[in-house]
Amino acid sequence: MATYVKDVNDGLLSGANLIPSSFEDLAVDTDGGYGLKVETSTQSALGPIVRSSNYDTFGGNEVGGLSTVYSSIFSSYTSSPNTGQVSGGRTSTMVKAKIITSTPAGLYTDTIIFLMITNF
């Protein structure tokens, strides 16, 4: 199993205004930002589910950047024998954004696409 993610706008878009998506710690960010982070991944048997280091961030406000190109977020492929299949697997992600006082008012949107490929 492999799960990939991408976004349509390369950030949150409102007209010509963009809040860019990148790897950053939103707690200390000074220019606004937007991204995705892995919250949990579990399975009741088999696996394991491997989290991509791009989105498996440590701090509560650290996020991985989204782009218009698919990027791996979860997989269950390993080089160990008898791994790969997942039973009872669950994953969760969180989308976070931060604005600053100079961010123009508006309705900011993006479309995030998740693609899961199974081969078992």
C-alpha positions in Angstrom: 0.0 0.0 0.0 1.2 3.5 -0.8 -0.5 6.8 -0.2 0.4 10.0 -2.0 -0.7 13.5 -1.5 -0.7 16.7 -3.6 -2.5 20.0 -3.8 -3.9 22.1 -6.6 -2.8 25.6 -5.7 0.7 25.1 -4.2 -0.8 26.9 -1.1 -4.0 28.6 0.1 -5.2 30.9 -2.7 -7.6 33.9 -2.6 -7.6 35.7 -5.9 -4.0 36.7 -6.5 -3.0 36.2 -2.8 -1.2 33.0 -1.8 -0.3 31.6 1.6 2.5 29.3 0.4 2.9 25.7 1.5 6.3 24.6 2.8 8.1 22.6 5.5 8.1 24.9 8.5 7.3 25.4 12.1 4.2 27.5 12.2 4.8 28.4 15.9 7.9 30.5 14.9 6.9 31.4 11.3 6.9 35.1 10.6 5.4 35.3 7.1 2.4 32.9 7.3 2.3 29.3 6.1 0.3 26.2 5.4 1.0 22.5 5.3 0.1 19.0 6.3 1.3 16.7 9.2 0.8 13.1 10.1 -1.1 12.6 13.3 -1.4 8.8 13.7 -0.8 5.5 11.9 -1.7 2.1 13.3 -2.5 -1.4 12.1 -3.9 -4.4 14.0 -1.8 -6.9 12.1 0.9 -7.1 9.4 2.4 -3.9 8.1 4.1 -1.8 9.4 2.7 1.5 8.0 5.7 3.7 7.4 5.3 7.5 7.6 7.1 9.8 5.2 9.6 12.0 7.0 8.3 15.0 5.0 5.0 14.9 6.9 5.9 13.0 10.1 7.0 16.1 11.9 8.0 16.3 15.5 6.6 19.6 16.9 2.9 20.2 17.2 3.1 23.1 14.7 5.6 21.7 12.3 4.1 20.9 8.9 5.3 19.4 5.6 4.8 21.4 2.5 2.3 20.4 -0.2 3.0 20.8 -3.9 1.3 20.2 -7.2 3.3 17.0 -7.6 2.4 13.8 -5.8 4.5 13.1 -2.7 4.5 9.9 -0.6 2.9 10.3 2.8 2.4 6.6 3.9 3.6 3.2 2.6 3.8 -0.3 3.9 6.6 -1.5 1.7 9.8 -2.7 3.5 12.7 -4.9 2.6 11.8 -7.4 5.4 10.1 -10.6 4.4 6.3 -11.0 5.0 5.7 -7.3 5.3 3.7 -4.9 3.1 0.1 -6.0 3.6 -1.8 -4.2 6.3 -4.7 -5.4 8.3 -6.9 -3.0 10.3 -4.8 0.0 9.2 -5.7 3.5 10.1 -4.0 6.8 9.4 -4.8 10.4 10.1 -3.4 13.7 9.0 -3.9 17.3 10.0 -3.9 20.4 7.8 -2.6 23.6 9.5 -2.3 27.2 8.4 -1.1 30.5 9.9 -1.7 34.0 8.8 0.0 37.2 9.8 -1.5 40.7 10.3 -0.6 41.8 6.8 -2.3 38.8 5.2 -5.1 40.3 2.9 -8.6 39.4 4.0 -10.4 36.8 1.8 -11.6 33.3 1.5 -8.5 31.1 1.0 -9.0 27.7 -0.5 -7.0 24.7 -1.8 -7.9 21.2 -3.0 -5.9 18.4 -1.5 -5.8 15.1 -3.3 -4.9 11.8 -1.7 -4.1 8.8 -3.9 -3.9 5.3 -2.5 -2.4 2.5 -4.5 -2.7 -1.1 -3.3 -1.0 -4.1 -4.9 -1.8 -7.1 -2.7 
